[in-house]
Amino acid sequence: MTATTSPWPEPPGGRFDGPLHRFAVRAYFEDTDLSGVVYHANYLRWFERARSDLLRLLGIDQRAAQEAGEGAYAVSELSIRYLAPARLDDVVLIETATEALGAASARMRQRALRGGTLLSEARLRVGFVGPDGRPRRQPAPWRAALANLGANIVPASEGSE
């Protein structure tokens, strides 16, 4: 075994497909209600995991920034639609795209799909906030990393921050 390998498996981190980040999850028993349908709040958990791993793959270390007193991302707006149920043992693909990028925030779209079926779709805004909870500019390398995801990103107007 070399120094760069570990006996422990790494959790899935998803992958980029152009401007999209794709992250797979499985619906476990704990995710479902008595009828075997995924409970609505679990989509929010899956979306959060996908966003966290998107940032990790971009080299954005949220924990280090928070520990250094710089700040962290926080969801400031969220709307979600539920279109079809996921069920026990389904493999669900979470797609994340950044739609607009501002100095202190980003607007994102996330979709949960089973095969070709759209199960749920969310639109959200994440803002970068300092330790005091007030909005502040995203670190320049983080903003650049999000901007490099693709041409689909449009700058947010200054008034929408």
MDTraj code that builds the backbone (N, CA, C; nanometers):
import mdtraj as md
import numpy as np

residues = "MET THR ALA THR THR SER PRO TRP PRO GLU PRO PRO GLY GLY ARG PHE ASP GLY PRO LEU HIS ARG PHE ALA VAL ARG ALA TYR PHE GLU ASP THR ASP LEU SER GLY VAL VAL TYR HIS ALA ASN TYR LEU ARG TRP PHE GLU ARG ALA ARG SER ASP LEU LEU ARG LEU LEU GLY ILE ASP GLN ARG ALA ALA GLN GLU ALA GLY GLU GLY ALA TYR ALA VAL SER GLU LEU SER ILE ARG TYR LEU ALA PRO ALA ARG LEU ASP ASP VAL VAL LEU ILE GLU THR ALA THR GLU ALA LEU GLY ALA ALA SER ALA ARG MET ARG GLN ARG ALA LEU ARG GLY GLY THR LEU LEU SER GLU ALA ARG LEU ARG VAL GLY PHE VAL GLY PRO ASP GLY ARG PRO ARG ARG GLN PRO ALA PRO TRP ARG ALA ALA LEU ALA ASN LEU GLY ALA ASN ILE VAL PRO ALA SER GLU GLY SER GLU".split()
xyz = np.array([
    [0.0838, -0.1164, 0.0000],
    [0.0000, 0.0000, 0.0000],
    [0.0894, 0.1242, 0.0000],
    [0.0586, 0.2208, -0.0861],
    [0.1387, 0.3432, -0.0923],
    [0.0876, 0.4440, 0.0096],
    [0.1650, 0.5475, 0.0288],
    [0.1295, 0.6499, 0.1269],
    [0.0042, 0.7265, 0.0854],
    [-0.0324, 0.7269, -0.0424],
    [-0.1477, 0.8046, -0.0874],
    [-0.2777, 0.7250, -0.0848],
    [-0.2710, 0.5959, -0.0576],
    [-0.3942, 0.5183, -0.0519],
    [-0.4326, 0.4947, 0.0934],
    [-0.5603, 0.4727, 0.1127],
    [-0.6124, 0.4512, 0.2469],
    [-0.6936, 0.3228, 0.2462],
    [-0.6938, 0.2508, 0.3571],
    [-0.7775, 0.1315, 0.3636],
    [-0.9256, 0.1667, 0.3753],
    [-0.9573, 0.2948, 0.3999],
    [-1.0946, 0.3378, 0.4175],
    [-1.1512, 0.3900, 0.2859],
    [-1.2722, 0.3499, 0.2505],
    [-1.3329, 0.4028, 0.1276],
    [-1.3729, 0.5489, 0.1469],
    [-1.3647, 0.6241, 0.0409],
    [-1.4075, 0.7634, 0.0429],
    [-1.5576, 0.7699, 0.0120],
    [-1.6304, 0.8622, 0.0739],
    [-1.7714, 0.8772, 0.0380],
    [-1.7826, 0.9341, -0.1035],
    [-1.8944, 0.9089, -0.1700],
    [-1.9096, 0.9618, -0.3057],
    [-1.9122, 1.1135, -0.3033],
    [-1.8535, 1.1745, -0.4034],
    [-1.8499, 1.3201, -0.4116],
    [-1.9183, 1.3737, -0.5348],
    [-1.9709, 1.2835, -0.6156],
    [-2.0323, 1.3285, -0.7390],
    [-1.9261, 1.3613, -0.8423],
    [-1.9712, 1.4188, -0.9515],
    [-1.8784, 1.4582, -1.0587],
    [-1.9410, 1.5697, -1.1406],
    [-1.8560, 1.6392, -1.2125],
    [-1.9032, 1.7460, -1.2995],
    [-1.9285, 1.6914, -1.4393],
    [-2.0357, 1.7389, -1.4982],
    [-2.0692, 1.7111, -1.6375],
    [-2.0977, 1.8467, -1.7003],
    [-1.9927, 1.9084, -1.7556],
    [-2.0057, 2.0465, -1.8013],
    [-2.0342, 2.1356, -1.6818],
    [-2.1361, 2.2219, -1.6903],
    [-2.1672, 2.3111, -1.5783],
    [-2.2492, 2.2450, -1.4678],
    [-2.2894, 2.1206, -1.4868],
    [-2.3702, 2.0501, -1.3871],
    [-2.2846, 1.9666, -1.2936],
    [-2.3229, 1.9665, -1.1668],
    [-2.2655, 1.8719, -1.0718],
    [-2.3699, 1.7636, -1.0527],
    [-2.3294, 1.6382, -1.0628],
    [-2.4200, 1.5252, -1.0464],
    [-2.3751, 1.4426, -0.9273],
    [-2.4715, 1.4106, -0.8409],
    [-2.4443, 1.3425, -0.7140],
    [-2.5539, 1.2391, -0.6929],
    [-2.5155, 1.1139, -0.6758],
    [-2.6142, 1.0065, -0.6588],
    [-2.6364, 0.9746, -0.5114],
    [-2.7615, 0.9494, -0.4775],
    [-2.7996, 0.9045, -0.3436],
    [-2.8923, 0.7844, -0.3594],
    [-2.9025, 0.7065, -0.2544],
    [-2.9971, 0.5955, -0.2514],
    [-3.0983, 0.6239, -0.1411],
    [-3.2231, 0.5937, -0.1667],
    [-3.3276, 0.6099, -0.0660],
    [-3.3242, 0.4889, 0.0272],
    [-3.2828, 0.5135, 0.1497],
    [-3.2773, 0.4088, 0.2506],
    [-3.4063, 0.4072, 0.3329],
    [-3.4229, 0.3020, 0.4094],
    [-3.5411, 0.2872, 0.4925],
    [-3.5624, 0.4100, 0.5812],
    [-3.4535, 0.4627, 0.6377],
    [-3.4635, 0.5797, 0.7261],
    [-3.5142, 0.7043, 0.6551],
    [-3.5063, 0.7063, 0.5214],
    [-3.5507, 0.8215, 0.4432],
    [-3.7007, 0.8206, 0.4159],
    [-3.7661, 0.7082, 0.4450],
    [-3.9044, 0.6897, 0.4014],
    [-4.0045, 0.6937, 0.5168],
    [-4.1301, 0.7097, 0.4781],
    [-4.2381, 0.6993, 0.5760],
    [-4.2890, 0.5550, 0.5775],
    [-4.3970, 0.5295, 0.6449],
    [-4.4484, 0.3924, 0.6583],
    [-4.4880, 0.3294, 0.5249],
    [-4.5193, 0.4133, 0.4251],
    [-4.5605, 0.3596, 0.2950],
    [-4.4422, 0.3355, 0.2008],
    [-4.3198, 0.3646, 0.2475],
    [-4.2019, 0.3448, 0.1634],
    [-4.1707, 0.4618, 0.0723],
    [-4.2403, 0.5738, 0.0904],
    [-4.2176, 0.6950, 0.0112],
    [-4.1196, 0.7847, 0.0865],
    [-4.0254, 0.8451, 0.0138],
    [-3.9272, 0.9342, 0.0774],
    [-3.9981, 1.0561, 0.1357],
    [-3.9695, 1.0819, 0.2623],
    [-4.0243, 1.1957, 0.3347],
    [-3.9721, 1.3253, 0.2718],
    [-4.0599, 1.4262, 0.2597],
    [-4.0267, 1.5467, 0.1837],
    [-3.9008, 1.6186, 0.2325],
    [-3.8748, 1.6217, 0.3617],
    [-3.7580, 1.6941, 0.4134],
    [-3.6266, 1.6301, 0.3711],
    [-3.6277, 1.5036, 0.3359],
    [-3.5034, 1.4375, 0.2966],
    [-3.4489, 1.4884, 0.1635],
    [-3.5347, 1.5414, 0.0780],
    [-3.4843, 1.6031, -0.0446],
    [-3.3940, 1.7213, -0.0102],
    [-3.4316, 1.7977, 0.0920],
    [-3.3482, 1.9105, 0.1346],
    [-3.2125, 1.8623, 0.1827],
    [-3.2102, 1.7513, 0.2562],
    [-3.0828, 1.6942, 0.3017],
    [-2.9983, 1.6510, 0.1825],
    [-3.0603, 1.5836, 0.0857],
    [-2.9866, 1.5386, -0.0329],
    [-2.9328, 1.6574, -0.1115],
    [-3.0141, 1.7620, -0.1257],
    [-2.9692, 1.8814, -0.1975],
    [-2.8505, 1.9459, -0.1252],
    [-2.8564, 1.9530, 0.0059],
    [-2.7468, 2.0117, 0.0840],
    [-2.6184, 1.9308, 0.0675],
    [-2.6288, 1.7989, 0.0733],
    [-2.5102, 1.7143, 0.0539],
    [-2.4489, 1.7371, -0.0837],
    [-2.5333, 1.7449, -0.1849],
    [-2.4825, 1.7661, -0.3207],
    [-2.4119, 1.9009, -0.3320],
    [-2.4711, 2.0067, -0.2746],
    [-2.4056, 2.1384, -0.2790],
    [-2.2740, 2.1369, -0.2040],
    [-2.2705, 2.0720, -0.0894],
    [-2.1466, 2.0647, -0.0112],
    [-2.0367, 1.9941, -0.0899],
    [-2.0720, 1.8853, -0.1570],
    [-1.9703, 1.8138, -0.2340],
    [-1.9327, 1.8869, -0.3617],
    [-2.0234, 1.9627, -0.4203],
    [-1.9886, 2.0478, -0.5342],
    [-1.8787, 2.1444, -0.4914],
    [-1.8973, 2.2100, -0.3772],
    [-1.7969, 2.3049, -0.3282],
    [-1.6647, 2.2350, -0.2985],
    [-1.6730, 2.1175, -0.2374],
    [-1.5513, 2.0411, -0.2054],
    [-1.4733, 2.0086, -0.3329],
    [-1.5450, 1.9646, -0.4385],
    [-1.4781, 1.9323, -0.5651],
    [-1.4156, 2.0555, -0.6305],
    [-1.4717, 2.1728, -0.6029],
    [-1.4155, 2.2973, -0.6561],
    [-1.2958, 2.3467, -0.5743],
    [-1.2637, 2.2763, -0.4655],
    [-1.1515, 2.3171, -0.3822],
    [-1.1882, 2.4204, -0.2772],
    [-1.3174, 2.4383, -0.2529],
    [-1.3652, 2.5344, -0.1543],
    [-1.3745, 2.4637, -0.0195],
    [-1.2964, 2.5109, 0.0762],
    [-1.2917, 2.4485, 0.2088],
    [-1.3726, 2.5342, 0.3064],
    [-1.5000, 2.5032, 0.3171],
    [-1.5887, 2.5819, 0.4036],
    [-1.5482, 2.5738, 0.5502],
    [-1.5078, 2.4566, 0.5913],
    [-1.4706, 2.4399, 0.7324],
    [-1.3506, 2.5268, 0.7686],
    [-1.2480, 2.5265, 0.6831],
    [-1.1291, 2.6082, 0.7109],
    [-1.1650, 2.7568, 0.7147],
    [-1.2519, 2.7995, 0.6239],
    [-1.2919, 2.9407, 0.6215],
    [-1.3692, 2.9776, 0.7473],
    [-1.4549, 2.8879, 0.7906],
    [-1.5318, 2.9141, 0.9119],
    [-1.4400, 2.9179, 1.0341],
    [-1.3481, 2.8207, 1.0424],
    [-1.2564, 2.8159, 1.1560],
    [-1.1613, 2.9353, 1.1580],
    [-1.1299, 2.9913, 1.0398],
    [-1.0421, 3.1075, 1.0310],
    [-1.1178, 3.2384, 1.0559],
    [-1.2484, 3.2287, 1.0781],
    [-1.3272, 3.3487, 1.1039],
    [-1.3654, 3.4263, 0.9802],
    [-1.3542, 3.3641, 0.8626],
    [-1.3890, 3.4327, 0.7382],
    [-1.5389, 3.4305, 0.7121],
    [-1.6033, 3.3187, 0.7395],
    [-1.7466, 3.3075, 0.7152],
    [-1.7810, 3.1770, 0.6470],
    [-1.9067, 3.1673, 0.6041],
    [-1.9560, 3.0451, 0.5409],
    [-2.0790, 3.0786, 0.4574],
    [-2.1173, 2.9856, 0.3731],
    [-2.2401, 3.0007, 0.2953],
    [-2.3604, 2.9638, 0.3811],
    [-2.4703, 3.0352, 0.3606],
    [-2.5965, 3.0047, 0.4273],
    [-2.7092, 3.0195, 0.3254],
    [-2.8065, 2.9319, 0.3311],
    [-2.9232, 2.9417, 0.2423],
    [-3.0088, 3.0580, 0.2915],
    [-3.0383, 3.1523, 0.2004],
    [-3.1205, 3.2675, 0.2380],
    [-3.2584, 3.2639, 0.1730],
    [-3.2738, 3.1890, 0.0652],
    [-3.4035, 3.1729, -0.0012],
    [-3.4109, 3.0312, -0.0548],
    [-3.5317, 2.9751, -0.0539],
    [-3.5499, 2.8407, -0.1064],
    [-3.6945, 2.8208, -0.1476],
    [-3.7141, 2.7700, -0.2683],
    [-3.8471, 2.7238, -0.3089],
    [-3.8269, 2.5847, -0.3672],
    [-3.9207, 2.4968, -0.3373],
    [-3.9075, 2.3581, -0.3792],
    [-4.0428, 2.3075, -0.4291],
    [-4.0374, 2.2286, -0.5360],
    [-4.1568, 2.1635, -0.5895],
    [-4.1356, 2.0133, -0.5834],
    [-4.2399, 1.9434, -0.5436],
    [-4.2380, 1.7973, -0.5414],
    [-4.3289, 1.7490, -0.6532],
    [-4.2748, 1.6680, -0.7436],
    [-4.3501, 1.6283, -0.8616],
    [-4.3853, 1.4803, -0.8660],
    [-4.2991, 1.3969, -0.8105],
    [-4.3225, 1.2519, -0.8083],
    [-4.2443, 1.1959, -0.6891],
    [-4.2926, 1.0870, -0.6307],
    [-4.2248, 1.0344, -0.5122],
    [-4.1044, 0.9463, -0.5446],
    [-4.0033, 0.9576, -0.4608],
    [-3.8960, 0.8580, -0.4596],
    [-3.9378, 0.7540, -0.3568],
    [-3.8926, 0.6322, -0.3776],
    [-3.9322, 0.5223, -0.2898],
    [-3.8095, 0.4475, -0.2393],
    [-3.8323, 0.3658, -0.1394],
    [-3.7265, 0.2845, -0.0804],
    [-3.6438, 0.2162, -0.1881],
    [-3.5117, 0.2254, -0.1763],
    [-3.4113, 0.1650, -0.2649],
    [-3.3926, 0.2344, -0.3993],
    [-3.4697, 0.3388, -0.4285],
    [-3.4471, 0.4134, -0.5523],
    [-3.3093, 0.4780, -0.5498],
    [-3.2448, 0.4828, -0.6652],
    [-3.1234, 0.5622, -0.6823],
    [-3.1690, 0.6947, -0.7419],
    [-3.1353, 0.8022, -0.6725],
    [-3.1786, 0.9360, -0.7119],
    [-3.0560, 1.0184, -0.7474],
    [-3.0610, 1.0826, -0.8626],
    [-2.9515, 1.1684, -0.9085],
    [-2.9872, 1.3126, -0.8755],
    [-2.8970, 1.3789, -0.8046],
    [-2.9147, 1.5208, -0.7721],
    [-2.8268, 1.6008, -0.8675],
    [-2.8885, 1.6888, -0.9444],
    [-2.8146, 1.7779, -1.0343],
    [-2.8173, 1.9185, -0.9761],
    [-2.7010, 1.9828, -0.9768],
    [-2.6893, 2.1185, -0.9244],
    [-2.6257, 2.2066, -1.0306],
    [-2.6860, 2.3223, -1.0539],
    [-2.6305, 2.4205, -1.1472],
    [-2.6355, 2.5578, -1.0822],
    [-2.5329, 2.6371, -1.1042],
    [-2.5315, 2.7755, -1.0589],
    [-2.5907, 2.8595, -1.1705],
    [-2.6942, 2.9356, -1.1391],
    [-2.7641, 3.0136, -1.2413],
    [-2.7232, 3.1595, -1.2442],
    [-2.6880, 3.2157, -1.1292],
    [-2.6462, 3.3560, -1.1229],
    [-2.5467, 3.3703, -1.0094],
    [-2.4539, 3.4635, -1.0281],
    [-2.3464, 3.4805, -0.9313],
    [-2.3298, 3.6285, -0.9011],
    [-2.3398, 3.6630, -0.7734],
    [-2.3199, 3.7999, -0.7296],
    [-2.1955, 3.8094, -0.6435],
    [-2.1705, 3.9281, -0.5925],
    [-2.0519, 3.9489, -0.5091],
    [-2.0604, 3.8698, -0.3790],
    [-2.1810, 3.8604, -0.3218],
    [-2.1965, 3.7942, -0.1926],
    [-2.2873, 3.6720, -0.1975],
    [-2.3449, 3.6425, -0.3142],
    [-2.4408, 3.5322, -0.3193],
    [-2.4377, 3.4621, -0.4541],
    [-2.5031, 3.3469, -0.4559],
    [-2.5196, 3.2707, -0.5798],
    [-2.6612, 3.2144, -0.5805],
    [-2.7207, 3.2121, -0.6979],
    [-2.8512, 3.1476, -0.7162],
    [-2.8255, 3.0139, -0.7833],
    [-2.8916, 2.9104, -0.7312],
    [-2.8693, 2.7751, -0.7807],
    [-3.0021, 2.7059, -0.8074],
    [-2.9959, 2.6065, -0.8945],
    [-3.1094, 2.5198, -0.9228],
    [-3.0654, 2.3775, -0.8952],
    [-3.1488, 2.3027, -0.8255],
    [-3.1189, 2.1628, -0.7990],
    [-3.2393, 2.0786, -0.8383],
    [-3.2090, 1.9636, -0.8968],
    [-3.3145, 1.8717, -0.9390],
    [-3.2832, 1.7323, -0.8877],
    [-3.3873, 1.6616, -0.8463],
    [-3.3753, 1.5213, -0.8060],
    [-3.4450, 1.4386, -0.9141],
    [-3.3704, 1.3442, -0.9722],
    [-3.4237, 1.2624, -1.0812],
    [-3.4064, 1.1144, -1.0522],
    [-3.5039, 1.0378, -1.0935],
    [-3.4939, 0.8918, -1.0921],
    [-3.5086, 0.8504, -1.2370],
    [-3.3960, 0.8049, -1.2972],
    [-3.3998, 0.7785, -1.4407],
    [-3.4345, 0.9081, -1.5122],
    [-3.5345, 0.9041, -1.5986],
    [-3.5769, 1.0247, -1.6690],
    [-3.6892, 1.0996, -1.6006],
    [-3.7265, 1.0599, -1.4781],
    [-3.8387, 1.1219, -1.4081],
    [-3.7902, 1.2291, -1.3111],
    [-3.8397, 1.3502, -1.3278],
    [-3.8094, 1.4589, -1.2355],
    [-3.8950, 1.4419, -1.1109],
    [-3.8294, 1.4245, -0.9963],
    [-3.8998, 1.4025, -0.8699],
    [-3.9237, 1.5330, -0.7950],
    [-3.8225, 1.6173, -0.7938],
    [-3.8291, 1.7414, -0.7171],
    [-3.7333, 1.8422, -0.7788],
    [-3.7684, 1.9695, -0.7657],
    [-3.6817, 2.0757, -0.8156],
    [-3.6809, 2.1893, -0.7151],
    [-3.5629, 2.2419, -0.6873],
    [-3.5483, 2.3533, -0.5932],
    [-3.4710, 2.4657, -0.6589],
    [-3.5091, 2.5860, -0.6246],
    [-3.4337, 2.7040, -0.6613],
    [-3.3977, 2.7726, -0.5299],
    [-3.2721, 2.8143, -0.5202],
    [-3.2287, 2.8713, -0.3937],
    [-3.1228, 2.9772, -0.4141],
    [-3.1048, 3.0516, -0.3095],
    [-2.9990, 3.1525, -0.3054],
    [-2.9159, 3.1235, -0.1820],
    [-2.7850, 3.1162, -0.2002],
    [-2.6931, 3.1038, -0.0878],
    [-2.6145, 3.2336, -0.0787],
    [-2.5979, 3.2804, 0.0421],
    [-2.5211, 3.4019, 0.0649],
    [-2.4007, 3.3695, 0.1505],
    [-2.2937, 3.4414, 0.1269],
    [-2.1755, 3.4266, 0.2108],
    [-2.1924, 3.5225, 0.3279],
    [-2.1814, 3.4698, 0.4499],
    [-2.1992, 3.5525, 0.5699],
    [-2.0770, 3.5400, 0.6599],
    [-2.0441, 3.6495, 0.7232],
    [-1.9323, 3.6514, 0.8174],
    [-1.9724, 3.5904, 0.9501],
    [-1.8799, 3.5798, 1.0426],
    [-1.9090, 3.5239, 1.1752],
    [-2.0190, 3.5999, 1.2493],
    [-2.0390, 3.7274, 1.2140],
    [-2.1438, 3.8079, 1.2776],
    [-2.2808, 3.7836, 1.2149],
    [-2.2870, 3.6970, 1.1103],
    [-2.4135, 3.6667, 1.0452],
    [-2.4532, 3.7653, 0.9375],
    [-2.3691, 3.8637, 0.9114],
    [-2.4002, 3.9645, 0.8093],
    [-2.3382, 3.9254, 0.6758],
    [-2.4060, 3.9586, 0.5659],
    [-2.3516, 3.9265, 0.4333],
    [-2.2169, 3.9949, 0.4103],
    [-2.1316, 3.9244, 0.3393],
    [-2.0044, 3.9829, 0.2970],
    [-1.9663, 3.9210, 0.1634],
    [-1.8728, 3.9839, 0.0960],
    [-1.8286, 3.9321, -0.0338],
    [-1.7720, 3.7915, -0.0190],
    [-1.8038, 3.7073, -0.1180],
    [-1.7456, 3.5736, -0.1213],
    [-1.5948, 3.5879, -0.1421],
    [-1.5158, 3.4974, -0.0893],
    [-1.3732, 3.5011, -0.1214],
    [-1.3559, 3.4930, -0.2737],
    [-1.2668, 3.5754, -0.3268],
    [-1.2487, 3.5836, -0.4727],
    [-1.2217, 3.4473, -0.5374],
    [-1.1371, 3.3615, -0.4791],
    [-1.1151, 3.2308, -0.5423],
    [-1.2415, 3.1442, -0.5452],
    [-1.3260, 3.1580, -0.4451],
    [-1.4507, 3.0804, -0.4422],
    [-1.5437, 3.1277, -0.5532],
    [-1.5560, 3.2595, -0.5649],
    [-1.6428, 3.3166, -0.6691],
    [-1.5904, 3.2775, -0.8075],
    [-1.4590, 3.2814, -0.8260],
    [-1.4001, 3.2419, -0.9542],
    [-1.4266, 3.0949, -0.9837],
    [-1.4166, 3.0093, -0.8827],
    [-1.4420, 2.8664, -0.9018],
    [-1.5860, 2.8429, -0.9464],
    [-1.6813, 2.9115, -0.8842],
    [-1.8215, 2.8980, -0.9252],
    [-1.8439, 2.9543, -1.0646],
    [-1.7772, 3.0661, -1.0961],
    [-1.7927, 3.1274, -1.2280],
    [-1.7374, 3.0380, -1.3384],
    [-1.6346, 2.9603, -1.3078],
    [-1.5734, 2.8735, -1.4081],
    [-1.6561, 2.7502, -1.4417],
    [-1.7678, 2.7297, -1.3710],
    [-1.8506, 2.6120, -1.3983],
    [-1.9106, 2.6128, -1.5379],
    [-1.9375, 2.7288, -1.5928],
    [-1.9934, 2.7281, -1.7268],
    [-2.0483, 2.8622, -1.7685],
    [-2.0795, 2.8706, -1.8956],
    [-2.1288, 2.9948, -1.9546],
    [-2.2732, 3.0235, -1.9154],
    [-2.3412, 2.9286, -1.8506],
    [-2.4806, 2.9496, -1.8136],
    [-2.4963, 3.0471, -1.6977],
    [-2.3878, 3.0802, -1.6302],
    [-2.3949, 3.1684, -1.5146],
    [-2.4000, 3.3131, -1.5627],
    [-2.4956, 3.3879, -1.5116],
    [-2.5050, 3.5286, -1.5437],
    [-2.4795, 3.6084, -1.4173],
    [-2.4144, 3.7250, -1.4310],
    [-2.3908, 3.8049, -1.3110],
    [-2.5233, 3.8529, -1.2531],
    [-2.5369, 3.8471, -1.1227],
    [-2.6559, 3.9004, -1.0565],
    [-2.6429, 4.0508, -1.0541],
    [-2.7550, 4.1215, -1.0655],
    [-2.7484, 4.2663, -1.0597],
    [-2.7091, 4.3083, -0.9183],
    [-2.6435, 4.4193, -0.9084],
    [-2.5956, 4.4644, -0.7767],
    [-2.7118, 4.4817, -0.6790],
    [-2.8287, 4.5189, -0.7279],
    [-2.9427, 4.5380, -0.6412],
    [-2.9999, 4.4089, -0.5879],
    [-2.9627, 4.2947, -0.6466],
    [-3.0206, 4.1675, -0.6025],
    [-2.9345, 4.1009, -0.4948],
    [-2.8289, 4.1624, -0.4538],
    [-2.7446, 4.1069, -0.3484],
    [-2.8188, 4.1153, -0.2219],
])
top = md.Topology()
chain = top.add_chain()
for i, resn in enumerate(residues, 1):
    res = top.add_residue(resn, chain, resSeq=i)
    for name in ("N", "CA", "C"):
        top.add_atom(name, md.element.get_by_symbol(name[0]), res)
traj = md.Trajectory(xyz[None], top)
